[in-house]
Amino acid sequence: MGKTDRRYCVRPTVRFLDDKLIKKIITEARDVLKKLGVEIHSDEVVSMLQEHGAHVDKKHVFLNEEIIDKALKTAASSFRLYDVLGNETHHFIDDQVYFTPGSAALNILDHKTNRIRKPSTRDYIRYAKLVSRLQHIASQSTAFIPADVHERISDSYRLFLSLLYCEKPVVTGAFTMEAFTIMKNLQVAVRGTEKALAEKPLTIFSCCPTSPLKWSDVTVQNVIDCSDFNIPVEFVSMPLSGFMAPVTIIGTLVQHTAETLSGIVISQLRKPGTPMLYGGSPAAFDVRYETTPMGAIETQMIDCAYNEIGKYLGMPTQAYISLSDAKMLDAQAGFESAMGATLAGLSGINSISGPGMLDFESCQSLEKLVLDNEICGMVLRLVRGAKPKDDFPSVPHFEELLKERHLLISEHTRKFLRDEIYFPGPVVDRANRTRWEAEGASTLSQRAHDEVERLIGEYEESRLPDTIKKELVTLMESEAKEYGMDRLPDRF
């Protein structure tokens, strides 16, 4: 590549809060934790916090300044994530951004019928194969819940399929306390030892407090379990503005900050330095329909703003933001996802969750996922900004343009074309109308489906050694038998 003049390199950004307001929000959140406390449904965690000086009234824990400061001091400012083969894929630091699909949907949008339905193992395998081929989606998630296995193994089963079919690291989580052990064991099988897993994390676990100001027995157990094994967590606080949180953006941010700080305290007091993402999935509650619109502009503003608070506290960040509340692949699905992804990229949110998701985080669409992959590609190009590349002095380029009447085959064009201009895949129509009609006048939905089938057809089997794959199968079959399943669903 040619020379880039670093004097002129500026990353485009957007900001919603100034430092003075951020400090005030954090101060108010600390005050909430000191005076109102947080409800914690774990005797073990309550005792731990009490030993560190917190005041306890049954399950209500009141945090003091010393405890909060101690936790923030040990919180890691960055961490790395690795694929199943042990290759680094993520470095969550500064304003580096990575995209991952939305997680734990109950449904899938069926392209053939254009209706939302329950997903199966076959759907999940197709999803994992597809994600392995998506260039701008850096990690997979346990995206939706197959309905053809016992609900008590649905968490571990999704992780099992992800590790078996796709090499990318996984954003996941557990809805039961029992699921953590098998999910940890699946990861250890991939890495070989617990020590190797701690050194090269393979997953991120979502840990969600309950608004307002509460940790259930399941989620708080997940927090300390992850800390014990150095498994990164993303704290996913979910205040609902005007319903389960103050109606104002700032009031919601105070609550989100308090809930997230409480999680940080639990994690860091359990094991200082445990890797974390300062994340969330808040929403501005729509009182007209009693829904939680993830595509609402206020929701996106809250996400970007709490990202600024997390960065101010010195931590990498996460948000559910690049998704839509539409029920099918339509214009609403596109504009909500694109707006969220763009704001997230400009805000420097490190882990951007949501591609592929519809219907208030409850539905995944493979066709939307390939479209969102293009949105992600455009955003990644956007945040690289505009940088001089052999542009100065300019006179020689314009002399050539005036002489040749074009710069299509100019050395400068050939050198920088692919780096400077993002060329999307066939999902995005850029043909003129005559060519578009000659090639079948296909709709966005059809182009997206064709791309899904093409990419799955080009799937290359995971390079995870067969011995490890067999161990994963053995572990999963044993877990399934614990819940009365004689055999797992067919995977072929």
C-alpha positions as CSV (number, residue, x, y, z in Angstrom):
1,M,0.0,0.0,0.0
2,G,1.0,3.6,-0.5
3,K,2.0,6.1,2.2
4,T,-0.7,7.4,4.6
5,D,0.0,10.7,6.2
6,R,-0.8,10.1,9.9
7,R,-1.0,13.8,10.6
8,Y,-4.4,13.9,9.0
9,C,-5.9,10.6,10.3
10,V,-9.1,11.3,12.4
11,R,-11.5,8.6,13.4
12,P,-15.1,9.8,12.9
13,T,-17.0,9.8,16.2
14,V,-20.3,10.8,17.8
15,R,-20.8,11.7,21.4
16,F,-23.9,12.2,23.6
17,L,-22.5,13.1,27.1
18,D,-19.7,15.4,28.3
19,D,-17.4,14.4,31.1
20,K,-19.1,16.6,33.6
21,L,-22.5,14.9,33.0
22,I,-20.8,11.5,33.0
23,K,-19.3,12.2,36.4
24,K,-22.7,13.3,37.8
25,I,-24.4,10.2,36.5
26,I,-21.8,8.0,38.1
27,T,-22.0,9.9,41.4
28,E,-25.8,9.5,41.4
29,A,-25.5,5.8,40.6
30,R,-23.1,5.3,43.5
31,D,-25.5,7.1,45.8
32,V,-28.3,4.7,44.7
33,L,-26.1,1.7,45.6
34,K,-25.2,3.3,49.0
35,K,-28.6,4.4,50.1
36,L,-31.0,2.0,48.3
37,G,-28.7,-0.9,47.7
38,V,-29.2,-3.9,45.5
39,E,-31.2,-7.1,46.0
40,I,-29.1,-10.3,45.7
41,H,-30.5,-13.8,45.7
42,S,-27.4,-15.7,46.6
43,D,-26.3,-16.3,50.2
44,E,-22.7,-16.9,49.0
45,V,-22.5,-13.6,47.2
46,V,-24.2,-11.7,50.0
47,S,-21.7,-13.1,52.5
48,M,-18.8,-12.2,50.2
49,L,-19.9,-8.6,50.0
50,Q,-20.5,-8.4,53.7
51,E,-16.9,-9.7,54.3
52,H,-15.7,-6.8,52.2
53,G,-17.6,-4.2,54.3
54,A,-21.0,-3.9,52.7
55,H,-24.0,-3.4,54.9
56,V,-26.5,-6.3,54.6
57,D,-30.2,-6.4,55.5
58,K,-31.3,-10.0,54.6
59,K,-30.9,-10.1,50.7
60,H,-30.5,-6.4,50.4
61,V,-26.9,-5.2,50.1
62,F,-25.7,-1.6,50.5
63,L,-22.4,-0.9,48.8
64,N,-20.0,1.7,50.1
65,E,-17.5,3.9,48.2
66,E,-14.5,1.7,49.2
67,I,-16.0,-1.5,47.7
68,I,-16.9,0.2,44.5
69,D,-13.5,1.9,44.2
70,K,-11.7,-1.4,44.9
71,A,-13.7,-3.2,42.1
72,L,-13.1,-0.4,39.6
73,K,-9.4,-0.4,40.3
74,T,-9.0,-4.1,39.4
75,A,-11.3,-4.0,36.4
76,A,-9.4,-4.8,33.2
77,S,-9.2,-2.1,30.6
78,S,-9.0,-4.6,27.7
79,F,-9.0,-8.3,26.9
80,R,-8.6,-10.6,24.0
81,L,-10.8,-13.3,22.6
82,Y,-9.7,-16.4,20.6
83,D,-11.3,-18.9,18.2
84,V,-11.6,-22.6,18.6
85,L,-8.1,-23.1,17.1
86,G,-6.5,-20.6,19.5
87,N,-6.1,-17.8,17.1
88,E,-6.7,-14.2,18.4
89,T,-9.8,-12.7,16.8
90,H,-10.7,-9.8,19.1
91,H,-8.8,-7.2,21.1
92,F,-11.4,-5.2,23.1
93,I,-9.6,-2.0,23.6
94,D,-10.1,1.7,22.9
95,D,-12.6,2.2,20.0
96,Q,-12.1,-1.0,18.2
97,V,-15.4,-2.5,17.2
98,Y,-16.6,-6.0,16.4
99,F,-20.0,-7.3,15.4
100,T,-21.8,-10.4,16.7
101,P,-25.3,-11.7,16.0
102,G,-28.1,-11.2,18.5
103,S,-28.5,-14.1,20.9
104,A,-31.1,-16.4,22.5
105,A,-34.0,-15.8,20.1
106,L,-37.0,-18.1,20.5
107,N,-38.0,-18.0,16.9
108,I,-36.6,-17.9,13.3
109,L,-38.0,-16.3,10.2
110,D,-38.7,-18.9,7.6
111,H,-37.9,-17.6,4.1
112,K,-40.0,-20.2,2.4
113,T,-43.2,-19.3,4.2
114,N,-42.2,-15.8,5.3
115,R,-43.6,-16.7,8.7
116,I,-42.0,-16.8,12.1
117,R,-41.7,-20.3,13.6
118,K,-39.8,-22.3,16.2
119,P,-36.3,-23.3,15.1
120,S,-34.7,-26.8,15.0
121,T,-31.3,-28.3,15.2
122,R,-31.1,-28.2,11.4
123,D,-31.7,-24.4,11.5
124,Y,-29.0,-23.9,14.0
125,I,-26.4,-25.8,12.0
126,R,-27.3,-23.8,8.9
127,Y,-26.8,-20.6,11.0
128,A,-23.4,-21.7,12.3
129,K,-22.3,-22.6,8.8
130,L,-23.5,-19.3,7.5
131,V,-21.7,-17.3,10.3
132,S,-18.5,-19.0,9.5
133,R,-18.6,-17.4,6.0
134,L,-19.6,-13.9,7.0
135,Q,-16.6,-11.6,6.7
136,H,-17.8,-8.8,8.9
137,I,-19.3,-10.8,11.8
138,A,-16.3,-11.4,14.0
139,S,-17.9,-13.9,16.5
140,Q,-20.9,-16.1,16.6
141,S,-23.6,-16.1,19.3
142,T,-25.9,-18.8,20.6
143,A,-28.4,-17.1,18.4
144,F,-31.6,-19.0,18.9
145,I,-33.0,-21.9,20.9
146,P,-33.7,-25.2,19.0
147,A,-37.1,-26.5,20.0
148,D,-36.2,-30.2,19.4
149,V,-34.2,-30.7,22.6
150,H,-35.1,-30.7,26.3
151,E,-35.2,-27.1,27.6
152,R,-32.8,-27.9,30.4
153,I,-30.0,-28.5,27.9
154,S,-30.9,-25.8,25.4
155,D,-28.1,-23.5,26.6
156,S,-25.3,-26.1,26.4
157,Y,-26.7,-27.6,23.2
158,R,-26.4,-24.3,21.4
159,L,-22.9,-23.8,22.5
160,F,-22.1,-27.4,21.5
161,L,-23.4,-26.9,18.0
162,S,-21.5,-23.6,17.7
163,L,-18.2,-25.1,18.8
164,L,-18.7,-28.1,16.4
165,Y,-19.6,-26.2,13.2
166,C,-18.0,-22.7,13.4
167,E,-14.4,-21.7,14.4
168,K,-15.3,-18.2,15.6
169,P,-15.6,-17.4,19.3
170,V,-19.0,-17.4,20.9
171,V,-21.2,-14.9,22.8
172,T,-23.4,-17.1,25.0
173,G,-25.0,-17.4,28.4
174,A,-26.9,-19.7,30.7
175,F,-30.5,-19.6,31.9
176,T,-29.9,-22.2,34.6
177,M,-27.2,-22.6,37.2
178,E,-26.7,-26.2,36.3
179,A,-25.9,-25.4,32.6
180,F,-22.7,-23.6,33.5
181,T,-20.7,-26.7,34.3
182,I,-21.3,-28.5,31.0
183,M,-20.8,-25.3,29.1
184,K,-17.4,-24.8,30.8
185,N,-16.5,-28.4,30.2
186,L,-17.3,-28.0,26.5
187,Q,-14.8,-25.1,26.3
188,V,-12.2,-27.0,28.3
189,A,-12.5,-29.9,25.8
190,V,-11.7,-27.5,23.0
191,R,-8.7,-25.9,24.8
192,G,-7.4,-29.0,26.6
193,T,-7.1,-27.6,30.1
194,E,-8.8,-25.0,32.4
195,K,-5.5,-23.1,32.4
196,A,-5.4,-23.0,28.6
197,L,-9.0,-21.8,28.6
198,A,-8.2,-19.0,31.1
199,E,-5.2,-17.9,29.0
200,K,-7.2,-17.9,25.7
201,P,-10.9,-17.2,26.4
202,L,-13.3,-18.8,23.8
203,T,-16.6,-17.3,24.9
204,I,-18.3,-14.3,26.5
205,F,-21.1,-15.0,28.9
206,S,-24.0,-12.6,29.1
207,C,-25.0,-11.9,32.8
208,C,-28.2,-9.9,33.2
209,P,-29.3,-8.2,36.4
210,T,-33.1,-7.8,36.8
211,S,-34.3,-4.2,36.7
212,P,-34.6,-2.5,39.1
213,L,-31.5,-3.3,41.1
214,K,-31.7,-7.0,41.5
215,W,-29.6,-10.1,40.9
216,S,-31.3,-13.5,40.6
217,D,-29.8,-16.6,42.0
218,V,-29.1,-17.9,38.4
219,T,-27.5,-14.7,37.0
220,V,-25.3,-13.9,40.0
221,Q,-24.1,-17.5,40.1
222,N,-23.1,-17.1,36.4
223,V,-21.1,-14.0,37.4
224,I,-19.0,-15.8,40.0
225,D,-18.7,-19.0,38.0
226,C,-17.2,-17.0,35.1
227,S,-14.9,-15.2,37.5
228,D,-13.6,-18.5,38.9
229,F,-12.6,-19.7,35.4
230,N,-11.5,-16.3,33.9
231,I,-14.4,-16.5,31.4
232,P,-15.2,-13.0,30.2
233,V,-18.7,-11.7,31.0
234,E,-20.8,-8.9,29.5
235,F,-23.1,-7.2,32.0
236,V,-26.5,-6.8,30.3
237,S,-28.5,-4.4,32.3
238,M,-32.0,-3.9,30.8
239,P,-33.8,-0.9,32.3
240,L,-37.0,0.1,30.4
241,S,-37.4,3.9,30.3
242,G,-40.8,4.9,31.6
243,F,-41.7,1.5,32.9
244,M,-39.0,-0.2,34.9
245,A,-36.7,2.9,34.9
246,P,-37.1,6.7,34.9
247,V,-38.6,7.9,31.6
248,T,-35.7,10.2,30.9
249,I,-32.6,9.1,29.1
250,I,-30.4,10.5,31.9
251,G,-32.5,8.8,34.6
252,T,-32.3,5.5,32.8
253,L,-28.5,5.9,32.5
254,V,-28.3,6.4,36.3
255,Q,-30.1,3.1,36.8
256,H,-28.1,1.3,34.2
257,T,-24.9,2.5,35.8
258,A,-25.9,1.4,39.3
259,E,-26.9,-2.0,38.1
260,T,-23.8,-2.5,36.0
261,L,-21.5,-1.2,38.8
262,S,-23.1,-3.8,41.2
263,G,-22.2,-6.6,38.7
264,I,-18.6,-5.2,38.4
265,V,-18.3,-5.3,42.2
266,I,-19.4,-8.9,42.4
267,S,-17.2,-10.0,39.6
268,Q,-14.1,-8.2,40.8
269,L,-14.4,-9.0,44.4
270,R,-14.7,-12.7,43.5
271,K,-11.6,-12.6,41.3
272,P,-9.8,-9.3,40.6
273,G,-9.0,-8.7,36.9
274,T,-11.8,-10.9,35.5
275,P,-12.4,-9.7,32.0
276,M,-15.6,-7.8,31.5
277,L,-17.6,-5.9,29.0
278,Y,-19.6,-2.9,30.2
279,G,-22.8,-3.7,28.3
280,G,-26.5,-3.7,28.3
281,S,-29.8,-4.1,26.5
282,P,-32.0,-1.2,27.7
283,A,-35.0,0.1,25.8
284,A,-37.3,3.1,25.7
285,F,-40.7,1.5,26.6
286,D,-43.5,2.3,24.1
287,V,-46.6,2.8,26.2
288,R,-48.9,2.7,23.2
289,Y,-48.1,-1.0,22.5
290,E,-46.5,-2.1,25.7
291,T,-43.4,-3.1,23.8
292,T,-39.6,-2.6,24.2
293,P,-38.4,-1.2,20.8
294,M,-34.8,-2.0,20.3
295,G,-34.9,0.1,17.1
296,A,-36.1,3.2,18.8
297,I,-33.8,6.2,18.5
298,E,-34.0,6.7,22.3
299,T,-32.9,3.1,22.9
300,Q,-29.9,3.7,20.6
301,M,-29.1,7.0,22.4
302,I,-29.0,5.2,25.8
303,D,-26.8,2.5,24.4
304,C,-24.2,5.0,23.0
305,A,-24.3,7.1,26.1
306,Y,-23.7,4.2,28.6
307,N,-20.9,3.2,26.3
308,E,-19.3,6.6,27.1
309,I,-19.8,5.9,30.8
310,G,-18.1,2.5,30.5
311,K,-15.2,4.0,28.6
312,Y,-14.9,6.8,31.2
313,L,-14.6,4.1,33.9
314,G,-11.9,2.5,31.8
315,M,-13.6,-0.6,30.5
316,P,-14.4,-2.1,27.1
317,T,-18.1,-2.0,26.2
318,Q,-21.0,-3.9,24.6
319,A,-24.5,-3.1,23.4
320,Y,-27.6,-4.7,21.8
321,I,-28.1,-2.0,19.1
322,S,-27.7,-3.3,15.5
323,L,-31.2,-4.9,15.3
324,S,-34.8,-4.3,14.4
325,D,-38.3,-4.7,15.8
326,A,-39.8,-5.5,12.3
327,K,-41.3,-8.9,11.8
328,M,-39.9,-9.5,8.3
329,L,-37.1,-8.4,6.1
330,D,-38.5,-5.0,5.1
331,A,-37.5,-1.4,5.0
332,Q,-38.0,-1.0,8.8
333,A,-35.6,-4.0,9.4
334,G,-33.0,-2.2,7.2
335,F,-33.2,1.3,8.5
336,E,-33.4,0.4,12.2
337,S,-30.4,-2.0,12.0
338,A,-28.3,0.4,9.9
339,M,-29.0,3.4,12.1
340,G,-28.1,1.4,15.2
341,A,-24.9,-0.1,13.7
342,T,-23.8,3.3,12.4
343,L,-24.3,5.0,15.8
344,A,-22.6,2.1,17.6
345,G,-19.6,2.2,15.3
346,L,-19.2,6.0,15.6
347,S,-19.5,5.7,19.4
348,G,-16.8,3.0,19.5
349,I,-18.9,0.3,21.2
350,N,-16.5,-2.6,21.3
351,S,-18.9,-5.5,20.9
352,I,-21.9,-4.7,18.9
353,S,-24.7,-7.3,19.3
354,G,-27.8,-7.6,17.2
355,P,-27.2,-8.5,13.5
356,G,-29.9,-10.9,12.2
357,M,-32.4,-10.0,14.9
358,L,-36.1,-9.1,14.5
359,D,-39.2,-8.7,16.7
360,F,-37.9,-7.2,19.9
361,E,-34.9,-9.6,20.2
362,S,-37.1,-12.7,19.8
363,C,-36.4,-13.8,16.2
364,Q,-33.4,-14.5,14.1
365,S,-33.4,-14.4,10.3
366,L,-30.6,-15.8,8.2
367,E,-31.5,-13.6,5.3
368,K,-31.4,-10.5,7.5
369,L,-28.0,-11.7,8.8
370,V,-26.4,-11.6,5.4
371,L,-27.9,-8.2,4.8
372,D,-26.6,-7.0,8.2
373,N,-23.2,-8.4,7.4
374,E,-23.1,-5.8,4.6
375,I,-24.2,-3.1,7.0
376,C,-21.4,-4.1,9.3
377,G,-18.9,-3.9,6.4
378,M,-20.1,-0.4,5.6
379,V,-19.8,0.7,9.2
380,L,-16.3,-0.8,9.6
381,R,-15.3,1.2,6.5
382,L,-16.9,4.3,8.0
383,V,-15.0,4.2,11.2
384,R,-11.7,3.9,9.3
385,G,-12.4,7.4,8.2
386,A,-10.9,9.4,5.4
387,K,-7.1,9.4,5.2
388,P,-4.6,10.8,2.7
389,K,-3.1,8.1,0.6
390,D,-0.5,9.5,-1.9
391,D,-3.0,12.4,-2.4
392,F,-0.4,15.2,-1.9
393,P,0.8,16.8,-4.0
394,S,-2.5,16.7,-5.9
395,V,-1.5,18.4,-9.2
396,P,0.0,15.3,-10.8
397,H,-3.3,13.4,-10.3
398,F,-5.3,16.2,-12.0
399,E,-2.8,16.5,-14.8
400,E,-3.4,12.8,-15.5
401,L,-7.1,13.3,-15.3
402,L,-7.1,16.2,-17.7
403,K,-4.9,14.3,-20.1
404,E,-6.6,10.9,-20.0
405,R,-10.2,12.1,-19.3
406,H,-10.5,9.4,-16.6
407,L,-8.6,7.7,-13.8
408,L,-10.0,4.2,-14.1
409,I,-6.6,2.6,-14.8
410,S,-4.5,5.1,-13.1
411,E,-1.7,3.6,-10.9
412,H,-3.2,5.6,-7.9
413,T,-6.6,4.1,-8.6
414,R,-5.3,0.5,-8.9
415,K,-3.2,0.9,-5.7
416,F,-6.0,2.2,-3.5
417,L,-9.3,1.1,-5.0
418,R,-10.0,-1.9,-2.9
419,D,-8.8,-0.3,0.3
420,E,-10.6,3.0,-0.2
421,I,-14.0,1.8,-1.5
422,Y,-16.2,-0.8,0.1
423,F,-17.8,-3.1,-2.5
424,P,-20.8,-5.0,-1.0
425,G,-21.8,-8.5,-2.1
426,P,-24.8,-9.4,-4.2
427,V,-27.4,-8.7,-1.5
428,V,-27.0,-5.0,-2.2
429,D,-28.2,-3.9,-5.6
430,R,-26.0,-1.5,-7.4
431,A,-26.7,-2.4,-11.0
432,N,-28.4,0.0,-13.3
433,R,-32.1,-0.7,-14.0
434,T,-31.5,-2.3,-17.4
435,R,-29.0,-4.8,-16.0
436,W,-31.2,-5.4,-12.9
437,E,-34.1,-6.3,-15.1
438,A,-32.0,-8.5,-17.4
439,E,-30.7,-10.4,-14.4
440,G,-34.2,-11.2,-13.2
441,A,-35.3,-8.1,-11.3
442,S,-34.8,-9.9,-8.0
443,T,-36.0,-8.5,-4.7
444,L,-33.9,-7.9,-1.6
445,S,-35.5,-10.9,0.1
446,Q,-34.6,-13.2,-2.9
447,R,-31.1,-11.9,-3.2
448,A,-30.5,-12.4,0.6
449,H,-31.9,-15.9,0.4
450,D,-29.7,-16.8,-2.6
451,E,-26.7,-15.5,-0.7
452,V,-27.6,-17.6,2.4
453,E,-27.7,-20.7,0.2
454,R,-24.5,-19.8,-1.6
455,L,-22.5,-19.2,1.5
456,I,-23.8,-22.4,3.3
457,G,-23.0,-24.3,0.1
458,E,-19.5,-23.0,0.3
459,Y,-19.1,-24.0,4.0
460,E,-15.8,-25.6,4.9
461,E,-15.8,-28.0,7.8
462,S,-14.3,-26.7,11.1
463,R,-10.6,-27.5,11.4
464,L,-11.2,-28.5,15.1
465,P,-9.5,-31.9,15.4
466,D,-11.9,-34.9,15.1
467,T,-10.8,-36.2,18.5
468,I,-12.1,-33.0,20.1
469,K,-15.3,-33.1,18.1
470,K,-15.9,-36.6,19.4
471,E,-15.3,-35.5,23.0
472,L,-17.8,-32.6,22.5
473,V,-20.4,-35.1,21.2
474,T,-19.7,-37.5,24.2
475,L,-20.1,-34.6,26.7
476,M,-23.4,-33.4,25.1
477,E,-24.9,-36.9,24.8
478,S,-24.1,-37.6,28.5
479,E,-25.8,-34.3,29.4
480,A,-28.8,-35.0,27.3
481,K,-29.3,-38.4,29.0
482,E,-29.5,-36.7,32.3
483,Y,-32.7,-35.1,31.1
484,G,-34.3,-38.2,29.6
485,M,-33.1,-37.8,26.0
486,D,-31.8,-41.2,24.6
487,R,-30.2,-39.5,21.7
488,L,-29.5,-36.0,20.2
489,P,-31.4,-34.8,17.1
490,D,-29.8,-35.9,13.8
491,R,-27.2,-33.4,12.6
492,F,-27.1,-34.6,9.0
